[in-house]
Amino acid sequence: MQIFPAIDMRAGRCVRLFQGDYSKETVYNADPASQALVWEKEGAPLIHLVDLDGAKAGHPVNVSSIEEICRKVKIPCEIGGGIRTLEDAEKLFSLGVARVILGTAVCENPELAEAFLAKFGAEKVVAGIDARDGFVAVRGWLETSKVSAFVLAEKLVSLGMKRIIFTDISTDGAFTGPSIGPTSELCRKVPSCRIIASGGVSCAEDAGRLAALALPNLEGVIVGKALYDGRTTYSALVQESAKAAKK
């Protein structure tokens, strides 16, 4: 199971929100690109980028920061937040992004995923499913739909989606531990799809708990606030995950 550090961007800065609340923001680095270089040096295989302004606006906003990150690091970057059209994705790919994450767009219109997959291929398109009480949250988590997270996942996989990032909003930034139950259930419901967990990791042992599930399609976990607050280190997360996977 791999560890993917997160860089959430708002107004060109590296920030974290508490459970998606835009009024509860902590700024960790005024220069996201310098932060990306830190994670590359630590050994991250990929950096998870989120355009928070884009998620709210409905189109990519932190374009200059994204471009600078992709220019400075050699490892791939994925980006989510505000990607609604093929043109949005093409713009981000032109900046050097390795894969794009579709959230609100595919919740409101799952068939749109087919168009993205047909044009860019399954390795360059990821579905981001953010759940609040089992239902998909959209528009930067500002709204909760009536769409079941698991039903949406099954629909997207039937359309050809091969990778899903799953976030349980109740755990995001709360240091309560990862959402073991829902994540495990999702992995079992879509065994042909690679799942990346997100939210709740507060220490290295939490990464170990996910790795210990030994779910073959659990590809990795995204970690943000625990790293930025110094509750753990990237190397400790990797070591604990590897140790748990061997048991």
Secondary structure as the mmCIF struct_conf table of DSSP 4:
data_model
#
loop_
_struct_conf.conf_type_id
_struct_conf.id
_struct_conf.beg_label_comp_id
_struct_conf.beg_label_asym_id
_struct_conf.beg_label_seq_id
_struct_conf.end_label_comp_id
_struct_conf.end_label_asym_id
_struct_conf.end_label_seq_id
STRN STRN1 GLN A 2 ARG A 10
TURN_TY1_P TURN_TY1_P1 ALA A 11 GLY A 12
STRN STRN2 ARG A 13 PHE A 18
TURN_TY1_P TURN_TY1_P2 GLN A 19 GLY A 20
STRN STRN3 ASP A 21 ASN A 29
BEND BEND1 ALA A 30 ALA A 30
HELX_RH_AL_P HELX_RH_AL_P1 PRO A 32 GLU A 42
TURN_TY1_P TURN_TY1_P3 GLY A 43 GLY A 43
BEND BEND2 PRO A 45 PRO A 45
STRN STRN4 ILE A 47 ASP A 51
HELX_RH_AL_P HELX_RH_AL_P2 LEU A 52 ALA A 57
TURN_TY1_P TURN_TY1_P4 GLY A 58 GLY A 58
BEND BEND3 HIS A 59 HIS A 59
HELX_RH_AL_P HELX_RH_AL_P3 VAL A 63 LYS A 72
BEND BEND4 LYS A 74 ILE A 75
STRN STRN5 CYS A 77 GLY A 80
BEND BEND5 GLY A 81 GLY A 82
BEND BEND6 THR A 85 THR A 85
HELX_RH_AL_P HELX_RH_AL_P4 LEU A 86 SER A 94
TURN_TY1_P TURN_TY1_P5 LEU A 95 GLY A 96
BEND BEND7 ALA A 98 ALA A 98
STRN STRN6 ARG A 99 LEU A 102
HELX_RH_AL_P HELX_RH_AL_P5 THR A 104 GLU A 108
TURN_TY1_P TURN_TY1_P6 PRO A 110 GLU A 111
HELX_RH_AL_P HELX_RH_AL_P6 LEU A 112 PHE A 120
HELX_RH_3T_P HELX_RH_3T_P1 ALA A 122 LYS A 124
STRN STRN7 VAL A 125 ARG A 132
TURN_TY1_P TURN_TY1_P7 ASP A 133 GLY A 134
STRN STRN8 PHE A 135 VAL A 138
TURN_TY1_P TURN_TY1_P8 ARG A 139 LEU A 142
STRN STRN9 GLU A 143 SER A 148
HELX_RH_AL_P HELX_RH_AL_P7 ALA A 149 SER A 158
TURN_TY1_P TURN_TY1_P9 LEU A 159 GLY A 160
STRN STRN10 ARG A 163 ASP A 168
HELX_RH_3T_P HELX_RH_3T_P2 ILE A 169 THR A 171
TURN_TY1_P TURN_TY1_P10 ASP A 172 ALA A 174
BEND BEND8 THR A 176 THR A 176
HELX_RH_AL_P HELX_RH_AL_P8 ILE A 180 LYS A 189
TURN_TY1_P TURN_TY1_P11 PRO A 191 SER A 192
BEND BEND9 CYS A 193 CYS A 193
STRN STRN11 ARG A 194 SER A 198
BEND BEND10 GLY A 199 GLY A 199
BEND BEND11 CYS A 203 CYS A 203
HELX_RH_AL_P HELX_RH_AL_P9 ALA A 204 ALA A 211
TURN_TY1_P TURN_TY1_P12 ALA A 212 LEU A 213
TURN_TY1_P TURN_TY1_P13 PRO A 216 ASN A 217
STRN STRN12 LEU A 218 VAL A 223
HELX_RH_AL_P HELX_RH_AL_P10 LYS A 225 TYR A 228
TURN_TY1_P TURN_TY1_P14 ASP A 229 GLY A 230
BEND BEND12 ARG A 231 THR A 232
HELX_RH_AL_P HELX_RH_AL_P11 TYR A 234 LYS A 246
#
